[in-house]
Amino acid sequence: MQFRAMGRLDGKRDQKTIYIVVYRHPVDAHFSLRSHVKNMKDPGLMKAMVPDDIQEGFQRFLDGTLTNTGLDDFTISSIIHHYQQARAREKKGNVHFFHYADLSQDLSGQISLLADIMKFDPTPGILDALMETNTFANMRKVVETSET
């Protein structure tokens, strides 16, 4: 079994592969990316996606057009496009959706659902370890202590 978690379904797709799509409110995603880029040691090309001026950056997010560059333009147009592309493939049965808010509010239930999709039956100890490792507080701690 192959498993892929990705934001884009624009490439070669395989019916045997399980695709996991995690989505969230686009405005929330925009401001989260701003924070992420700000915290990067070297944001490179991503810096242009989130100008220092919040209004300018948000306007870029709202007005930016979808391009075919192969890059994520990180505009509302690109988010809507990716979401629609994933929803169009959902009926094939190998594309599964998770909402960021559900992961925040019911991590145990969402991990159990993901395990069911993957046909994986974790023991209670494994489930507890997955829960602890995947809390947002723990992931933030890992990032903060990371050297990269």
Phi and psi in degrees as a GROMACS rama.xvg file:
@    title "Ramachandran Plot"
@    xaxis  label "Phi"
@    yaxis  label "Psi"
@TYPE xy
-98.5497  148.503  GLN-2
-136.285  129.471  PHE-3
-134.527  133.264  ARG-4
-113.406  120.537  ALA-5
-152.498  158.073  MET-6
-88.8256  -15.6856  GLY-7
-123.206  143.512  ARG-8
-120.674  35.7647  LEU-9
-87.1618  -11.417  ASP-10
-94.5766  -159.04  GLY-11
-64.0866  132.144  LYS-12
-115.767  145.452  ARG-13
-126.787  129.942  ASP-14
-64.6917  -23.3365  GLN-15
-81.8069  -15.8284  LYS-16
-85.7341  139.442  THR-17
-94.4474  125.604  ILE-18
-108.024  132.401  TYR-19
-112.928  124.986  ILE-20
-114.522  119.662  VAL-21
-107.8  123.543  VAL-22
-126.081  161.975  TYR-23
-152.329  171.624  ARG-24
-59.6659  132.496  HIS-25
-57.705  -36.9136  PRO-26
-66.8086  -40.3504  VAL-27
-61.0968  -43.5504  ASP-28
-61.4984  -41.1411  ALA-29
-60.104  -50.7192  HIS-30
-71.5396  -28.5322  PHE-31
-65.8277  -42.3786  SER-32
-63.2308  -39.4487  LEU-33
-55.9328  -46.5949  ARG-34
-64.6896  -42.1623  SER-35
-60.5263  -48.2961  HIS-36
-64.1543  -40.4368  VAL-37
-60.1614  -34.0775  LYS-38
-86.1689  -7.0897  ASN-39
-74.8043  141.885  MET-40
-68.0642  -39.2868  LYS-41
-139.044  93.1949  ASP-42
-71.7689  -14.3845  PRO-43
53.5707  -131.49  GLY-44
-66.6316  -21.4055  LEU-45
-65.5443  -24.2386  MET-46
-58.3593  -35.724  LYS-47
-67.92  -23.6636  ALA-48
-73.5361  -23.5334  MET-49
-132.644  79.2502  VAL-50
-56.1331  156.721  PRO-51
-58.5283  -36.8239  ASP-52
-73.0367  116.009  ASP-53
-60.8143  -43.1998  ILE-54
-63.4815  -43.5202  GLN-55
-61.5614  -44.0985  GLU-56
-64.8755  -41.1494  GLY-57
-69.0851  -37.4  PHE-58
-64.5235  -39.3412  GLN-59
-60.3224  -42.6732  ARG-60
-60.4418  -43.6603  PHE-61
-74.4484  -40.316  LEU-62
-94.1222  -17.9355  ASP-63
-59.6051  143.167  GLY-64
-94.9892  160.856  THR-65
-77.6052  128.067  LEU-66
-113.655  169.527  THR-67
-113.527  43.3244  ASN-68
-85.3492  -10.5083  THR-69
86.8065  -1.6167  GLY-70
-105.619  159.288  LEU-71
-84.4242  112.625  ASP-72
-70.6021  -16.3913  ASP-73
47.0776  58.2878  PHE-74
-121.386  166.121  THR-75
-61.5395  -32.374  ILE-76
-61.8975  -42.4362  SER-77
-70.2411  -36.8037  SER-78
-64.2426  -45.8581  ILE-79
-62.3191  -42.4081  ILE-80
-59.8736  -48.4956  HIS-81
-61.947  -42.4217  HIS-82
-62.8078  -46.1966  TYR-83
-64.0536  -39.2139  GLN-84
-63.3911  -41.3431  GLN-85
-67.6712  -45.2398  ALA-86
-60.5493  -36.4356  ARG-87
-64.5267  -25.5913  ALA-88
-96.6328  -6.20229  ARG-89
-58.8962  -37.0175  GLU-90
-65.8219  -14.6525  LYS-91
-73.751  -13.4313  LYS-92
90.1261  -6.14265  GLY-93
-112.454  11.205  ASN-94
-115.754  123.404  VAL-95
-125.668  140.347  HIS-96
-108.727  137.914  PHE-97
-130.339  138.536  PHE-98
-100.747  137.502  HIS-99
-52.2577  -41.9575  TYR-100
-63.2075  -37.5902  ALA-101
-66.3939  -36.8903  ASP-102
-64.8802  -36.0461  LEU-103
-72.1453  -38.4879  SER-104
-88.9623  -28.7181  GLN-105
-143.67  63.2378  ASP-106
-59.2591  -42.4035  LEU-107
-59.795  -47.5517  SER-108
-63.6582  -38.5467  GLY-109
-71.1538  -37.7374  GLN-110
-65.1848  -40.1541  ILE-111
-63.132  -41.7653  SER-112
-62.7767  -43.9364  LEU-113
-62.3008  -41.3577  LEU-114
-61.466  -41.3586  ALA-115
-61.3477  -43.9443  ASP-116
-60.3478  -39.1425  ILE-117
-86.0777  1.28954  MET-118
56.3849  47.5973  LYS-119
-121.798  127.401  PHE-120
-112.202  88.8785  ASP-121
-71.6485  143.494  PRO-122
-68.8749  162.137  THR-123
-55.6965  -36.4195  PRO-124
-65.8913  -42.709  GLY-125
-65.0242  -43.2588  ILE-126
-60.6513  -42.5383  LEU-127
-62.2601  -41.7513  ASP-128
-65.7268  -41.3353  ALA-129
-62.9023  -40.9216  LEU-130
-60.9489  -48.9303  MET-131
-64.8181  -43.5568  GLU-132
-64.9306  -33.3875  THR-133
-101.478  11.8598  ASN-134
-69.2204  149.639  THR-135
-64.8414  -33.4026  PHE-136
-62.9944  -42.4752  ALA-137
-68.3522  -41.4432  ASN-138
-63.1166  -38.8399  MET-139
-63.3771  -42.0071  ARG-140
-61.6032  -41.222  LYS-141
-62.1738  -44.4436  VAL-142
-63.3461  -43.1898  VAL-143
-66.2918  -28.3826  GLU-144
-95.5956  -3.50781  THR-145
-72.9135  147.033  SER-146
-87.6411  -11.0914  GLU-147
